[in-house]
Amino acid sequence: MPGTPEKPKSKRQVFVYHMQLMLDLAWNDFRKKYAGSVFGVFWALAQPLVTVVMYWFVFQVALGSGPVDGFPFVLWLVAGLVPWMFFQEAMLYGGEALLGYSYLVKKVSFDISILPVMKVISALFVHLMTLGIMLVLYTAMGYFPGFQILQVLYYSVCTFVLAVGFAYADAAIIVFFRDLGHMINIALQVGTWVTPILWNLSRFPAKYQLIFKINPMNYVVQGYREALLYKKFFWEEPGYTLYFWGVTLLLLLIGRRIFKKLKPHFADVL
């Protein structure tokens, strides 16, 4: 493979080798999605932009939704949609990692455990570009965030680790049960409405809010809004932060375990 780093010798070199290989594969995967199209990478941003405009039109223009906690509805909406779209794309493409690269799965010398992570990194490229557009929108409307915006990087890492945990399990199971891909697609559509992205969780009594806070993506969506609009720091809710990382790391361990257990049988099925 062109650009592949030299074969590693030490443990440190092995780590660097796998990191560089993942980045190379992720970048190639990202470019391959839009190769041959006239507008190229523009299509990576077209879907997020259309999604935001569609929801903004339906909720603010058609249904008359006003400012939320004093903030323009579109800014409040974008802060919730951007992390969700990253998670959604990572879930959809992460589950297809082994199917799309079946020729690498059959290579004995290739570490296929990097493929689900590579797919999530590929989705991260789109997310970073979307973040740039979001900041332009905030600035144009006079709401450029303060240094709290640095927390967006933290919450992006939160989303990344959560998505990787799911991607490991999804990619492994889909090899044997292809229907899971359709089930994930439906679950994500439901998740768009169950997660407080398009509606304000604070409108519910505290005892009902706890039900929705079980969803780890609520932590991320809420975090983006607190960083961009409410100027709050994640350590102001230590209990919720510990809960998120406890659930996320558990899901990551479970996903890795499923992947490792099914790994010996991938080549036989693909």
LONULO-670815 format. One line per 2 residues: number of its first residue (from 0); for each residue x, y, z of C-alpha. Coordinates in Angstrom, 3 decimals, m for minus. Example, Ala and Ser with C-alpha at 12.3 -4.5 7.8 and 13.67 -1.06 7.14 Angstrom:
// LONULO-670815
0) 12.300 m4.500 7.800; 13.670 m1.060 7.140
This chain:
// LONULO-670815
0) 0.000 0.000 0.000; 1.525 3.384 m1.016
2) 2.596 5.545 1.904; 2.572 2.647 4.363
4) 5.214 3.212 7.056; 8.162 0.884 7.517
6) 7.649 m2.361 9.399; 7.914 m1.661 13.149
8) 10.471 m3.218 15.471; 9.837 m1.914 19.012
10) 6.525 m1.516 20.897; 6.668 2.222 20.400
12) 7.216 1.766 16.686; 4.297 m0.668 16.558
14) 2.040 1.979 18.119; 3.246 4.711 15.761
16) 2.930 2.316 12.816; m0.706 1.489 13.615
18) m1.616 5.121 14.240; m0.127 6.233 10.923
20) m1.725 3.316 9.112; m5.145 4.167 10.585
22) m4.821 7.806 9.558; m3.717 6.870 6.045
24) m6.584 4.417 5.631; m9.090 6.892 7.104
26) m7.964 9.657 4.737; m8.109 7.323 1.736
28) m11.542 6.117 2.846; m12.743 9.709 3.175
30) m11.474 10.656 m0.286; m12.837 7.483 m1.869
32) m16.399 8.402 m0.872; m16.305 11.471 m3.106
34) m13.860 10.370 m5.782; m15.150 10.999 m9.302
36) m17.839 13.492 m8.279; m17.703 16.993 m9.731
38) m18.032 18.810 m6.405; m15.913 16.341 m4.439
40) m15.633 17.036 m0.699; m18.505 19.530 m0.935
42) m20.868 16.573 m0.676; m19.409 15.755 2.734
44) m20.855 19.048 3.969; m23.987 19.101 1.860
46) m25.897 16.551 3.949; m25.206 18.209 7.343
48) m26.102 21.621 5.913; m29.335 20.370 4.350
50) m30.255 18.576 7.589; m29.769 21.738 9.650
52) m31.733 23.895 7.209; m34.558 21.347 7.057
54) m34.974 21.115 10.837; m34.616 24.883 11.207
56) m37.353 25.474 8.625; m39.739 22.914 10.137
58) m39.316 23.926 13.775; m38.726 27.668 13.588
60) m40.372 28.814 10.366; m43.256 26.349 10.117
62) m43.929 25.590 13.788; m42.841 28.948 15.165
64) m40.226 27.817 17.679; m38.712 30.858 19.339
66) m35.414 31.456 21.147; m34.353 28.831 23.683
68) m33.174 30.272 27.007; m32.634 33.560 25.215
70) m30.475 32.086 22.433; m31.495 32.022 18.736
72) m33.145 28.702 17.969; m30.843 27.919 15.041
74) m27.714 28.176 17.240; m29.277 25.996 19.918
76) m30.330 23.495 17.241; m26.924 23.340 15.521
78) m25.117 22.745 18.818; m27.156 19.571 19.280
80) m27.220 18.371 15.686; m23.495 18.606 14.935
82) m22.318 16.006 17.508; m25.281 13.769 16.737
84) m24.502 13.748 13.001; m20.904 12.766 13.805
86) m22.093 9.892 16.000; m24.661 8.833 13.403
88) m22.168 8.719 10.531; m19.583 6.918 12.678
90) m22.169 4.289 13.628; m23.357 3.725 10.068
92) m19.932 3.494 8.455; m18.211 1.854 11.410
94) m20.538 m1.122 11.161; m19.527 m1.614 7.514
96) m15.784 m1.608 8.227; m15.164 m5.320 7.713
98) m17.594 m5.691 4.826; m16.065 m2.816 2.910
100) m12.502 m4.000 3.455; m13.007 m7.750 3.237
102) m9.837 m8.102 1.146; m7.805 m6.837 4.127
104) m9.621 m9.146 6.541; m8.284 m12.123 4.612
106) m4.695 m10.923 4.919; m3.063 m12.871 7.748
108) m0.471 m10.155 8.447; m2.958 m7.273 8.639
110) m4.355 m6.159 12.013; m8.054 m5.828 11.198
112) m8.849 m4.385 14.622; m7.897 m0.950 13.257
114) m10.651 m0.988 10.609; m13.618 0.046 12.825
116) m11.495 2.826 14.367; m10.414 3.932 10.901
118) m14.044 4.351 9.845; m14.780 6.517 12.878
120) m11.726 8.660 12.081; m13.049 9.050 8.534
122) m16.328 10.365 9.982; m14.300 12.659 12.248
124) m12.899 14.483 9.208; m16.424 15.512 8.193
126) m17.204 16.478 11.779; m14.207 18.819 11.982
128) m15.275 20.592 8.792; m18.824 20.883 10.118
130) m17.475 22.399 13.335; m15.739 25.054 11.249
132) m18.988 25.999 9.516; m20.794 26.050 12.865
134) m18.263 28.527 14.277; m18.718 30.749 11.222
136) m22.477 30.739 11.865; m22.012 31.576 15.555
138) m19.616 34.394 14.700; m21.908 35.811 12.007
140) m24.758 35.947 14.533; m22.618 37.614 17.181
142) m22.297 34.613 19.495; m18.654 33.652 19.057
144) m17.900 31.392 22.048; m15.232 32.226 24.603
146) m12.394 29.909 25.568; m15.057 27.404 26.677
148) m15.128 26.414 23.034; m12.040 24.287 23.720
150) m14.406 21.875 25.432; m15.830 21.021 22.019
152) m12.611 19.077 21.452; m13.219 17.185 24.687
154) m16.801 16.349 23.722; m15.621 15.303 20.249
156) m13.294 12.823 21.965; m16.255 11.642 24.071
158) m18.281 10.992 20.917; m15.314 9.336 19.219
160) m14.684 6.827 22.032; m18.392 6.051 22.370
162) m18.705 5.476 18.606; m15.610 3.238 18.540
164) m17.115 0.997 21.219; m20.277 0.537 19.190
166) m18.332 0.217 15.914; m16.319 m2.748 17.202
168) m19.446 m4.652 18.185; m21.454 m3.625 15.110
170) m18.694 m4.434 12.614; m18.143 m7.873 14.134
172) m21.805 m8.891 14.391; m22.844 m7.540 10.963
174) m20.437 m9.991 9.314; m22.704 m12.823 10.513
176) m26.019 m10.977 10.837; m26.431 m8.455 8.003
178) m29.855 m7.352 9.232; m28.141 m5.533 12.099
180) m27.175 m2.759 9.696; m30.832 m2.004 8.977
182) m31.662 m2.211 12.673; m28.932 0.323 13.487
184) m30.278 2.686 10.844; m33.755 2.545 12.399
186) m32.341 2.912 15.928; m30.472 6.056 14.867
188) m33.644 7.556 13.410; m35.410 6.909 16.711
190) m32.378 8.236 18.591; m32.670 11.577 16.796
192) m35.969 12.123 18.581; m35.276 10.333 21.869
194) m32.069 12.308 22.426; m32.878 15.939 23.326
196) m31.541 17.375 20.074; m34.686 18.928 18.662
198) m36.379 19.637 21.980; m35.345 21.099 25.320
200) m34.834 18.596 28.138; m35.283 21.318 30.769
202) m39.000 21.467 29.939; m39.445 18.104 31.673
204) m39.641 17.667 35.467; m36.322 16.643 37.049
206) m37.510 13.097 37.772; m38.203 12.508 34.071
208) m34.954 14.135 32.947; m33.042 11.308 34.632
210) m34.603 8.836 32.195; m33.195 10.675 29.182
212) m29.833 11.240 30.852; m29.251 7.488 30.821
214) m28.522 7.938 27.118; m24.774 8.752 26.945
216) m25.277 10.927 23.854; m27.344 13.277 26.007
218) m24.117 14.085 27.870; m22.421 15.030 24.599
220) m25.316 17.065 23.173; m25.775 18.869 26.466
222) m22.023 19.432 26.641; m21.817 21.072 23.225
224) m24.582 23.480 24.181; m23.021 24.266 27.541
226) m19.663 24.949 25.905; m21.007 27.046 23.044
228) m23.965 28.835 24.605; m24.212 28.482 28.371
230) m20.449 28.909 29.045; m20.298 26.000 31.494
232) m17.462 23.529 32.054; m17.821 19.753 32.048
234) m16.286 19.427 35.514; m19.208 21.372 36.967
236) m21.178 18.102 36.767; m18.617 15.543 38.015
238) m21.220 12.875 38.733; m22.628 12.952 35.219
240) m19.119 13.001 33.729; m18.133 9.913 35.732
242) m21.353 8.190 34.657; m20.685 8.926 30.982
244) m17.134 7.620 31.044; m18.135 4.585 33.088
246) m20.785 3.605 30.528; m18.617 4.527 27.527
248) m15.561 2.567 28.662; m17.760 m0.401 29.530
250) m19.268 m0.321 26.028; m15.762 m0.060 24.567
252) m14.593 m3.107 26.516; m17.690 m5.077 25.508
254) m17.263 m4.069 21.864; m13.601 m5.074 21.865
256) m14.474 m8.368 23.537; m17.120 m9.214 20.930
258) m14.753 m8.277 18.119; m11.920 m10.387 19.531
260) m14.179 m13.397 20.097; m15.586 m13.366 16.560
262) m12.358 m12.341 14.825; m11.118 m15.900 14.021
264) m14.276 m16.545 11.959; m14.365 m13.343 9.853
266) m12.275 m14.669 6.963; m14.461 m17.783 6.677
268) m17.642 m15.752 6.208; m16.426 m12.821 4.095
